[in-house]
Amino acid sequence: MNTIQKQTHKKDSSVKTVRASLIGTVVEYYDFGIYGYMATVLAALFFVKDDPAAGLLGTFATFAVAFIVRIPGGILFGHIGDKYGRKRALSLTILLMAGATAAIGMLPGYVTLGVWATAILVLCRCIQGIAAGGELGGAMAFVAEKSPAHARGFQTSVVNAGTYLGSLSASLVALLLNTVFTPEQVLEIAWRIPFLLSLVLGLVGVWLRTQLHDTESFLEMQAKNEIAEVPFKALVSNARGTIVKITGLGAFIVGGYYVCSIYAASYMQTSGHLTAQQAFWSTCVALTVGVGVLMLSGYLGDRFGRKRMMAIGVVVGLVGGVPAFMLMASGTPFLATCGQVLLVGAVATVSGSSFSTYAELLEPQYRYTGIALGNNLTNLTLGGTAPFFCELLVRTTGSSLSPAFYMVGCAAITALALFFIPETSPAKRKRVTAAEPGTADLPVKPLPPRR
């Protein structure tokens, strides 16, 4: 008891907390992004060479596997974070993620190991997916509980911006790699560089996180012996409806993100007839704008309400979805970029206020598990599948504008979920429970007694 009471007096600065959480999110999305950008190289190295198309298909299938194992990963690390401490779980996630990515960079190819090379590649992807399942949700729970109530939206949005920064970093590294080295050099040895780079980022992230103290919400639960025996069971028993709402809120955030950042690049080439370089620069501009919009949304959500900011983004998505795809298919680089920026801006506006809302909807006994589960369910259903379904719509309908309706559909699901959630921003709530600084509206409530 005395040890716990002493720990509650130890404070981490907001900059220190956000920095340590942000780097993990950057590593997660860098690792996922670099695998996608190096897909053609990995297909040639780790799959049967007789059929390049089958090899590429196998590479993307392996990419999808990581989304499937996110859910058990989120439950596993949610259990650790909610029962043994947020800090412990987050140190493990970033170490596993970076280690698995670096292992890919050191893995011998199909020529050397045969089918074992493919099997180990799949195993590394599974480890990445398990770690990713607990990373973003845990980082958001950690920052939400550490941040002052009046700045929770902004501080969580800065960490959330790591999703864009990670993808942007991966694309820039891939571009630099292909600029500096010849295709033969990339295939022979240089492809390993971006994967090994993840280990450096990961070790820096682990060091930063070991310097932090756990959140006061968790330490308070520990002191009062209010930690759930099985957080996932407590979540399902007490917050099933909340998880459904969180999953719905994430539809436009996740589905929209993968459409306007991943699928859009190939769409502008196939439907808009832009060059790969033009599509790449458009995506870089859009993601850069998205980082700023995302953080601005979090900042404004703290002052004017989270629901209001999310509603603005959803309306832009509903109204602007079709016009944005028309611009991206116009064949003019400037107009295509404007269309992509419009979509990314709409998604970022919703995303900026989302994770602070998730944290405020959930009790601390299962907050880590709940954020991870809701986010991973959306990623599984609408994230990894988004590019596939968009391309399927084009082929089935024959209309190059059909992916816009996938985007609009995601926005509609989020709008429906938004209708059923309360405003959680302390600035807009009529009554705020007084507690220790930084968690004034995130009180620890005891769970119902076990039967």
PAROTOR-864954 format. One line per field, with one value per residue (C-alpha): residue number from 1; chain; x, y, z. Coordinates in nm, 3 decimals. Each point is the difference from the previous one (the first is absolute). Example, Ala and Ser with C-alpha at 12.3 -4.5 7.8 and 13.67 -1.06 7.14 Angstrom:
PAROTOR-864954
zanu: [1, 2]
lose: [A, A]
xx: [1.230, 0.137]
yy: [-0.450, 0.344]
zz: [0.780, -0.066]
//
This chain:
PAROTOR-864954
zanu: [1, 2, 3, 4, 5, 6, 7, 8, 9, 10, 11, 12, 13, 14, 15, 16, 17, 18, 19, 20, 21, 22, 23, 24, 25, 26, 27, 28, 29, 30, 31, 32, 33, 34, 35, 36, 37, 38, 39, 40, 41, 42, 43, 44, 45, 46, 47, 48, 49, 50, 51, 52, 53, 54, 55, 56, 57, 58, 59, 60, 61, 62, 63, 64, 65, 66, 67, 68, 69, 70, 71, 72, 73, 74, 75, 76, 77, 78, 79, 80, 81, 82, 83, 84, 85, 86, 87, 88, 89, 90, 91, 92, 93, 94, 95, 96, 97, 98, 99, 100, 101, 102, 103, 104, 105, 106, 107, 108, 109, 110, 111, 112, 113, 114, 115, 116, 117, 118, 119, 120, 121, 122, 123, 124, 125, 126, 127, 128, 129, 130, 131, 132, 133, 134, 135, 136, 137, 138, 139, 140, 141, 142, 143, 144, 145, 146, 147, 148, 149, 150, 151, 152, 153, 154, 155, 156, 157, 158, 159, 160, 161, 162, 163, 164, 165, 166, 167, 168, 169, 170, 171, 172, 173, 174, 175, 176, 177, 178, 179, 180, 181, 182, 183, 184, 185, 186, 187, 188, 189, 190, 191, 192, 193, 194, 195, 196, 197, 198, 199, 200, 201, 202, 203, 204, 205, 206, 207, 208, 209, 210, 211, 212, 213, 214, 215, 216, 217, 218, 219, 220, 221, 222, 223, 224, 225, 226, 227, 228, 229, 230, 231, 232, 233, 234, 235, 236, 237, 238, 239, 240, 241, 242, 243, 244, 245, 246, 247, 248, 249, 250, 251, 252, 253, 254, 255, 256, 257, 258, 259, 260, 261, 262, 263, 264, 265, 266, 267, 268, 269, 270, 271, 272, 273, 274, 275, 276, 277, 278, 279, 280, 281, 282, 283, 284, 285, 286, 287, 288, 289, 290, 291, 292, 293, 294, 295, 296, 297, 298, 299, 300, 301, 302, 303, 304, 305, 306, 307, 308, 309, 310, 311, 312, 313, 314, 315, 316, 317, 318, 319, 320, 321, 322, 323, 324, 325, 326, 327, 328, 329, 330, 331, 332, 333, 334, 335, 336, 337, 338, 339, 340, 341, 342, 343, 344, 345, 346, 347, 348, 349, 350, 351, 352, 353, 354, 355, 356, 357, 358, 359, 360, 361, 362, 363, 364, 365, 366, 367, 368, 369, 370, 371, 372, 373, 374, 375, 376, 377, 378, 379, 380, 381, 382, 383, 384, 385, 386, 387, 388, 389, 390, 391, 392, 393, 394, 395, 396, 397, 398, 399, 400, 401, 402, 403, 404, 405, 406, 407, 408, 409, 410, 411, 412, 413, 414, 415, 416, 417, 418, 419, 420, 421, 422, 423, 424, 425, 426, 427, 428, 429, 430, 431, 432, 433, 434, 435, 436, 437, 438, 439, 440, 441, 442, 443, 444, 445, 446, 447, 448, 449, 450, 451]
lose: [A, A, A, A, A, A, A, A, A, A, A, A, A, A, A, A, A, A, A, A, A, A, A, A, A, A, A, A, A, A, A, A, A, A, A, A, A, A, A, A, A, A, A, A, A, A, A, A, A, A, A, A, A, A, A, A, A, A, A, A, A, A, A, A, A, A, A, A, A, A, A, A, A, A, A, A, A, A, A, A, A, A, A, A, A, A, A, A, A, A, A, A, A, A, A, A, A, A, A, A, A, A, A, A, A, A, A, A, A, A, A, A, A, A, A, A, A, A, A, A, A, A, A, A, A, A, A, A, A, A, A, A, A, A, A, A, A, A, A, A, A, A, A, A, A, A, A, A, A, A, A, A, A, A, A, A, A, A, A, A, A, A, A, A, A, A, A, A, A, A, A, A, A, A, A, A, A, A, A, A, A, A, A, A, A, A, A, A, A, A, A, A, A, A, A, A, A, A, A, A, A, A, A, A, A, A, A, A, A, A, A, A, A, A, A, A, A, A, A, A, A, A, A, A, A, A, A, A, A, A, A, A, A, A, A, A, A, A, A, A, A, A, A, A, A, A, A, A, A, A, A, A, A, A, A, A, A, A, A, A, A, A, A, A, A, A, A, A, A, A, A, A, A, A, A, A, A, A, A, A, A, A, A, A, A, A, A, A, A, A, A, A, A, A, A, A, A, A, A, A, A, A, A, A, A, A, A, A, A, A, A, A, A, A, A, A, A, A, A, A, A, A, A, A, A, A, A, A, A, A, A, A, A, A, A, A, A, A, A, A, A, A, A, A, A, A, A, A, A, A, A, A, A, A, A, A, A, A, A, A, A, A, A, A, A, A, A, A, A, A, A, A, A, A, A, A, A, A, A, A, A, A, A, A, A, A, A, A, A, A, A, A, A, A, A, A, A, A, A, A, A, A, A, A, A, A, A, A, A, A, A, A, A, A, A, A, A, A, A, A, A, A, A, A, A, A, A, A, A, A, A, A, A, A, A, A, A, A, A, A, A, A, A, A, A, A, A, A, A, A, A]
xx: [0.000, 0.276, 0.189, -0.312, -0.072, 0.353, -0.034, -0.313, 0.203, 0.240, -0.104, 0.110, -0.011, -0.251, 0.281, 0.176, -0.321, -0.114, 0.347, 0.037, -0.350, 0.035, 0.314, -0.176, -0.284, 0.248, 0.189, -0.326, -0.115, 0.352, 0.035, -0.337, 0.064, 0.349, -0.124, -0.262, 0.242, 0.253, -0.265, 0.133, 0.354, -0.123, -0.207, 0.312, 0.210, -0.232, -0.247, 0.023, 0.166, -0.178, -0.317, 0.065, -0.374, -0.053, 0.300, -0.141, -0.337, 0.170, 0.183, -0.324, -0.170, 0.278, -0.065, -0.366, 0.090, 0.138, -0.346, -0.160, 0.237, -0.045, -0.310, 0.165, 0.300, -0.221, -0.164, 0.340, 0.166, -0.324, 0.003, 0.360, -0.063, -0.323, 0.123, 0.376, 0.051, -0.022, 0.375, 0.093, -0.227, 0.116, 0.367, -0.072, -0.202, 0.263, 0.278, -0.191, -0.101, 0.349, 0.161, -0.229, 0.061, 0.377, -0.022, -0.156, 0.298, 0.241, -0.198, 0.158, -0.215, -0.187, 0.309, 0.186, -0.268, -0.273, -0.350, 0.142, 0.085, -0.366, -0.115, 0.232, -0.113, -0.362, 0.100, 0.170, -0.312, -0.212, 0.226, -0.027, -0.379, -0.021, 0.220, -0.190, -0.326, 0.110, 0.205, -0.232, -0.281, 0.245, 0.185, -0.330, -0.118, 0.337, 0.003, -0.369, 0.056, 0.320, -0.123, -0.180, -0.375, 0.000, 0.266, -0.086, -0.132, 0.304, 0.257, -0.165, -0.028, 0.375, 0.061, -0.266, 0.188, 0.269, -0.218, 0.045, 0.364, 0.085, -0.156, 0.163, 0.340, -0.035, -0.084, 0.291, 0.245, -0.127, 0.037, 0.352, 0.096, -0.115, 0.168, 0.342, 0.021, -0.063, -0.281, 0.263, 0.169, -0.334, -0.085, 0.343, 0.064, -0.137, -0.359, 0.117, 0.086, -0.352, -0.089, 0.316, -0.061, -0.309, 0.219, 0.174, -0.334, -0.136, 0.293, -0.030, -0.371, 0.060, 0.256, -0.240, -0.282, 0.211, 0.057, -0.373, -0.213, -0.334, -0.323, -0.171, -0.323, 0.172, 0.192, -0.323, -0.170, 0.299, -0.008, -0.374, 0.021, -0.251, 0.187, -0.215, 0.103, -0.064, -0.031, -0.146, -0.276, -0.073, -0.014, -0.245, -0.214, -0.020, 0.066, -0.119, -0.203, 0.292, 0.223, -0.261, -0.009, 0.380, 0.018, -0.260, 0.173, 0.318, -0.159, 0.083, 0.328, 0.136, -0.179, 0.047, 0.369, 0.082, -0.200, 0.142, 0.359, 0.065, -0.254, -0.005, 0.359, -0.080, -0.342, 0.156, 0.226, -0.264, -0.301, 0.173, 0.296, 0.255, 0.356, 0.112, 0.212, -0.292, -0.223, 0.273, 0.045, -0.376, -0.016, 0.291, -0.169, -0.332, 0.153, 0.197, -0.317, -0.175, 0.250, -0.080, -0.377, 0.003, 0.173, -0.216, -0.312, 0.123, 0.077, -0.339, -0.180, 0.132, -0.161, -0.313, -0.090, 0.123, -0.332, -0.011, 0.342, -0.078, -0.333, 0.174, 0.237, -0.281, -0.207, 0.301, 0.044, -0.366, -0.025, 0.352, 0.066, -0.119, 0.141, 0.337, 0.020, -0.099, 0.296, 0.236, -0.114, 0.032, 0.350, 0.126, 0.261, -0.109, -0.370, 0.077, 0.202, -0.287, -0.239, 0.229, 0.063, -0.378, -0.048, 0.300, -0.110, -0.350, 0.136, 0.256, -0.271, -0.193, 0.314, 0.137, -0.272, -0.064, 0.240, -0.059, -0.369, 0.072, 0.197, -0.273, -0.269, 0.181, 0.079, 0.371, -0.038, -0.035, 0.090, 0.314, -0.182, -0.308, 0.180, 0.215, -0.295, -0.221, 0.282, 0.115, -0.351, -0.031, 0.346, -0.089, -0.333, 0.069, 0.377, 0.198, -0.296, -0.065, 0.232, -0.128, -0.368, 0.060, 0.172, -0.275, -0.262, 0.179, 0.022, -0.358, -0.176, 0.233, -0.017, 0.320, -0.203, -0.133, 0.272, -0.145, -0.312, 0.213, 0.142, -0.347, -0.128, 0.275, -0.089, -0.368, 0.085, 0.202, -0.284, -0.241, 0.234, 0.058, -0.373, 0.002, 0.300, -0.003, 0.230, 0.301, 0.211, 0.035, -0.039, -0.349, -0.126, -0.217, 0.145, 0.361, 0.106, 0.289, 0.301, 0.376, 0.143, 0.014, -0.280, -0.279, -0.262, 0.152, -0.095, 0.061, -0.332, -0.014, -0.128, -0.311, 0.089, 0.089, -0.260]
yy: [0.000, 0.248, -0.078, 0.065, 0.324, 0.119, -0.090, 0.213, 0.311, -0.063, 0.207, -0.026, 0.315, 0.010, 0.030, -0.306, -0.206, 0.097, -0.047, -0.353, -0.096, 0.165, -0.191, -0.333, 0.101, 0.119, -0.332, -0.197, 0.176, 0.023, -0.378, -0.068, 0.256, -0.114, -0.357, 0.126, 0.223, -0.284, -0.255, -0.066, -0.056, -0.232, -0.194, -0.066, -0.098, -0.210, -0.166, -0.242, 0.187, -0.193, 0.206, 0.369, 0.077, -0.280, 0.124, 0.352, -0.142, -0.204, 0.309, 0.195, -0.301, 0.002, 0.374, -0.077, -0.267, 0.273, 0.159, -0.327, -0.053, 0.360, -0.101, -0.270, 0.234, 0.278, -0.235, -0.131, 0.337, 0.151, -0.265, 0.086, 0.375, -0.004, -0.252, 0.056, 0.355, 0.203, 0.065, -0.370, -0.086, 0.289, -0.083, -0.354, 0.105, 0.228, -0.250, -0.283, 0.217, 0.131, -0.338, -0.180, 0.263, -0.019, -0.380, 0.034, 0.214, -0.277, -0.291, -0.211, -0.032, -0.286, -0.105, -0.068, -0.134, -0.106, -0.010, 0.068, 0.355, 0.056, -0.158, 0.217, 0.310, -0.084, -0.056, 0.340, 0.161, -0.174, 0.135, 0.347, -0.028, -0.122, 0.289, 0.254, -0.124, 0.130, 0.304, 0.278, -0.072, -0.024, 0.317, 0.188, -0.132, 0.094, 0.355, 0.059, -0.093, 0.204, 0.317, 0.295, -0.016, 0.328, -0.124, -0.370, 0.026, 0.186, -0.226, -0.321, 0.150, 0.065, -0.370, -0.090, 0.210, -0.267, -0.217, 0.253, 0.073, -0.372, -0.058, 0.315, -0.106, -0.343, 0.148, 0.247, -0.275, -0.218, 0.291, 0.076, -0.366, -0.023, 0.331, -0.083, -0.365, -0.178, -0.261, -0.274, 0.141, 0.034, -0.362, -0.124, 0.174, 0.357, -0.116, -0.102, 0.358, 0.133, -0.310, 0.019, 0.372, -0.095, -0.161, 0.334, 0.180, -0.274, 0.004, 0.378, -0.046, -0.267, 0.223, 0.296, -0.211, -0.150, 0.355, 0.050, -0.080, -0.171, 0.199, 0.124, -0.171, -0.338, 0.066, 0.108, -0.323, -0.194, 0.182, -0.063, -0.359, 0.076, -0.160, -0.241, -0.364, -0.049, 0.340, -0.145, -0.174, 0.323, 0.189, -0.243, -0.006, 0.376, 0.177, -0.208, 0.290, 0.239, -0.232, -0.008, 0.381, 0.028, -0.248, 0.203, 0.332, -0.144, -0.095, 0.327, 0.042, -0.343, -0.074, 0.357, 0.001, -0.312, 0.126, 0.352, -0.085, -0.355, -0.065, 0.356, -0.024, -0.288, 0.149, 0.322, -0.206, -0.238, 0.233, 0.339, -0.114, 0.179, -0.126, -0.192, 0.298, 0.244, -0.230, -0.035, 0.375, 0.050, -0.254, 0.167, 0.341, -0.143, -0.183, 0.310, 0.208, -0.280, 0.021, 0.368, -0.046, -0.294, 0.197, 0.308, -0.215, -0.133, 0.354, 0.138, -0.303, 0.085, 0.344, -0.040, -0.366, -0.326, -0.094, 0.332, -0.056, -0.359, 0.107, 0.261, -0.263, -0.246, 0.261, 0.087, -0.371, -0.052, 0.307, 0.008, -0.370, -0.016, 0.341, -0.094, -0.320, 0.195, 0.229, -0.293, -0.155, 0.328, -0.071, 0.337, -0.029, 0.318, -0.092, -0.357, 0.128, 0.231, -0.295, -0.215, 0.284, 0.046, -0.366, -0.019, 0.324, -0.137, -0.324, 0.188, 0.230, -0.300, -0.180, 0.295, -0.017, -0.374, -0.164, 0.250, -0.084, -0.373, 0.046, 0.211, -0.256, -0.287, -0.076, -0.030, -0.367, -0.094, 0.322, -0.140, -0.320, 0.190, 0.255, -0.274, -0.232, 0.267, 0.134, -0.348, -0.114, 0.298, -0.066, -0.362, 0.070, 0.328, 0.059, -0.267, -0.084, 0.358, 0.000, -0.344, 0.099, 0.331, -0.176, -0.264, 0.275, 0.149, -0.338, -0.100, 0.325, 0.125, 0.345, 0.173, 0.198, -0.306, 0.010, 0.336, -0.179, -0.228, 0.317, 0.152, -0.326, 0.008, 0.361, -0.097, -0.274, 0.247, 0.254, -0.262, -0.091, 0.368, 0.045, -0.246, 0.124, 0.283, 0.300, -0.093, 0.317, 0.152, 0.348, -0.085, -0.219, 0.166, -0.190, -0.107, -0.226, 0.146, -0.230, 0.026, 0.225, -0.166, -0.248, 0.227, -0.159, -0.349, -0.118, -0.355, -0.171, -0.338, -0.288, -0.191, -0.271, -0.339, -0.271]
zz: [0.000, 0.092, -0.320, -0.206, 0.180, -0.069, -0.367, -0.036, 0.082, -0.289, -0.299, -0.361, -0.211, -0.285, -0.253, 0.140, 0.005, -0.349, -0.149, 0.137, -0.115, -0.341, -0.100, 0.053, -0.229, -0.262, 0.020, -0.033, -0.315, -0.142, 0.033, -0.161, -0.272, -0.094, -0.047, -0.245, -0.190, -0.031, -0.102, -0.350, 0.133, 0.276, -0.254, -0.206, 0.301, 0.217, -0.234, -0.295, -0.288, -0.275, 0.046, 0.087, 0.020, 0.251, 0.194, 0.024, 0.101, 0.270, 0.124, 0.037, 0.160, 0.258, 0.042, 0.077, 0.257, 0.225, 0.018, 0.110, 0.293, 0.118, 0.198, 0.216, 0.028, 0.132, 0.251, 0.115, 0.048, 0.127, 0.273, 0.088, -0.011, 0.201, 0.258, 0.034, -0.128, -0.322, -0.003, 0.011, -0.293, -0.216, 0.051, -0.124, -0.306, -0.148, 0.070, -0.172, -0.295, -0.070, 0.063, -0.244, -0.269, 0.047, -0.019, -0.346, -0.098, 0.106, -0.145, -0.279, -0.312, -0.165, -0.196, 0.326, 0.235, -0.239, 0.146, 0.349, -0.111, -0.088, 0.327, 0.210, -0.191, 0.086, 0.364, 0.014, -0.144, 0.264, 0.275, -0.154, -0.005, 0.361, 0.116, -0.213, 0.152, 0.338, -0.102, -0.115, 0.248, 0.287, -0.097, -0.015, 0.337, 0.151, -0.137, 0.076, 0.365, 0.025, -0.172, 0.162, -0.060, -0.191, -0.247, -0.031, -0.353, -0.126, 0.167, -0.121, -0.349, -0.007, 0.070, -0.256, -0.254, 0.025, -0.226, -0.279, 0.084, 0.001, -0.341, -0.135, 0.135, -0.160, -0.338, 0.016, 0.098, -0.286, -0.244, 0.123, -0.027, -0.360, -0.084, 0.145, -0.108, -0.327, -0.014, -0.001, 0.313, 0.177, -0.077, 0.103, 0.333, 0.032, 0.069, 0.349, 0.104, 0.071, 0.202, 0.212, 0.056, 0.200, 0.267, 0.065, 0.031, 0.221, 0.243, 0.033, 0.070, 0.263, 0.175, 0.002, 0.142, 0.277, 0.127, 0.061, 0.304, -0.023, -0.009, 0.314, -0.102, -0.001, 0.323, 0.168, -0.106, 0.128, 0.335, 0.044, -0.124, -0.277, -0.289, -0.200, 0.027, -0.374, -0.173, -0.321, 0.196, 0.190, -0.330, -0.160, 0.316, 0.049, -0.330, -0.297, -0.136, 0.036, -0.205, -0.277, 0.002, -0.008, -0.288, -0.190, 0.072, -0.146, -0.334, -0.176, 0.188, -0.096, -0.328, -0.115, 0.092, -0.200, -0.299, -0.017, 0.093, -0.126, -0.277, -0.135, -0.124, -0.236, -0.085, -0.128, -0.225, -0.139, -0.020, -0.011, -0.215, 0.219, 0.019, 0.310, 0.103, -0.032, 0.205, 0.261, 0.041, 0.021, 0.284, 0.180, -0.020, 0.117, 0.297, 0.100, -0.003, 0.189, 0.287, 0.050, -0.032, 0.241, 0.275, -0.065, 0.037, 0.334, 0.120, -0.106, 0.139, 0.346, -0.028, -0.208, 0.044, -0.147, -0.160, -0.185, -0.157, -0.094, -0.149, -0.217, -0.139, -0.066, -0.187, -0.218, -0.072, -0.088, -0.223, -0.139, -0.061, -0.361, -0.107, 0.153, -0.206, -0.311, 0.064, 0.057, -0.329, -0.191, -0.128, 0.124, 0.277, 0.179, -0.001, 0.103, 0.293, 0.101, -0.004, 0.212, 0.246, 0.036, 0.091, 0.235, 0.167, 0.063, 0.149, 0.212, 0.139, 0.131, 0.114, 0.197, 0.264, -0.011, 0.244, 0.279, -0.042, 0.017, 0.323, 0.159, -0.088, 0.176, 0.364, 0.089, 0.105, -0.368, -0.183, -0.171, -0.104, -0.118, -0.218, -0.152, -0.070, -0.157, -0.217, -0.107, -0.091, -0.235, -0.144, -0.067, -0.171, -0.180, 0.015, -0.178, -0.224, -0.120, -0.307, -0.102, 0.017, -0.176, -0.291, -0.001, -0.030, -0.301, -0.174, 0.085, -0.085, -0.272, 0.158, 0.110, 0.255, 0.184, 0.274, 0.103, 0.120, 0.220, 0.155, 0.039, 0.152, 0.263, 0.080, 0.036, 0.252, 0.205, -0.017, 0.135, 0.287, 0.076, 0.050, 0.291, 0.200, 0.256, -0.011, 0.211, -0.014, 0.351, -0.149, -0.126, 0.283, 0.261, 0.292, 0.042, 0.281, 0.199, 0.037, -0.025, -0.274, -0.338, 0.064, 0.123, -0.222, -0.010, 0.351, 0.112, 0.064, 0.171, -0.210, 0.108, 0.252, -0.144, 0.036]
//
